[in-house]
Amino acid sequence: ELLEIINAFLGKMDAEDRDIFVRRYWFLDSISFISQRHAMSEASVKMNLYRSRKKLLKLLKKEGRDL
């Protein structure tokens, strides 16, 4: 069930945000590698990840999955 929620969350993200999220938390790529890959500053990548985690947490709480 948790996997379904996360997959749905990823499916609703735009392609760049999804790639950043998956690169960091699935492939464990470094912030610097991701920033180079997307031609973004490291601060922008960190903010993007922060916002994505915040949205995921909100979704999980909505679905009754308090962490």
C-alpha positions as CSV (number, residue, x, y, z in Angstrom):
1,E,0.0,0.0,0.0
2,L,2.8,2.4,0.9
3,L,4.5,1.6,-2.4
4,E,1.3,2.4,-4.3
5,I,1.0,5.8,-2.6
6,I,4.6,6.7,-3.4
7,N,4.2,5.5,-7.0
8,A,1.1,7.7,-7.4
9,F,3.0,10.6,-5.9
10,L,5.9,10.2,-8.3
11,G,3.4,9.8,-11.2
12,K,1.9,13.2,-10.4
13,M,5.3,15.0,-10.4
14,D,6.6,16.8,-13.4
15,A,9.5,14.9,-15.1
16,E,12.3,17.1,-13.8
17,D,11.1,17.0,-10.2
18,R,10.6,13.3,-10.4
19,D,14.1,12.7,-11.9
20,I,15.7,14.8,-9.1
21,F,13.7,12.9,-6.4
22,V,14.5,9.5,-7.8
23,R,18.1,10.3,-8.5
24,R,18.6,11.3,-4.9
25,Y,16.6,8.8,-3.0
26,W,16.6,5.7,-5.3
27,F,20.0,6.0,-7.1
28,L,21.6,7.9,-4.1
29,D,23.2,10.4,-6.5
30,S,25.0,13.3,-4.9
31,I,23.5,16.8,-4.8
32,S,26.4,18.0,-6.9
33,F,25.8,15.4,-9.6
34,I,22.1,16.1,-9.8
35,S,22.8,19.9,-10.0
36,Q,25.2,19.3,-12.9
37,R,22.7,17.0,-14.6
38,H,19.9,19.5,-14.4
39,A,22.1,22.7,-14.8
40,M,20.8,24.0,-11.5
41,S,22.6,25.3,-8.4
42,E,23.0,22.9,-5.5
43,A,20.8,25.1,-3.4
44,S,18.0,24.8,-6.0
45,V,18.3,21.0,-6.0
46,K,18.2,21.0,-2.2
47,M,15.1,23.3,-2.2
48,N,13.4,21.1,-4.8
49,L,14.1,18.0,-2.7
50,Y,12.8,19.7,0.5
51,R,9.6,20.7,-1.3
52,S,9.1,17.2,-2.7
53,R,9.6,15.6,0.7
54,K,7.1,18.1,2.3
55,K,4.5,17.2,-0.4
56,L,5.1,13.5,0.1
57,L,4.7,13.9,3.9
58,K,1.5,15.8,3.5
59,L,0.2,13.0,1.2
60,L,1.2,10.3,3.6
61,K,-0.5,12.0,6.5
62,K,-3.7,12.4,4.3
63,E,-3.6,8.7,3.6
64,G,-3.2,7.9,7.3
65,R,0.5,7.1,7.2
66,D,1.9,9.4,9.9
67,L,5.7,9.1,10.2
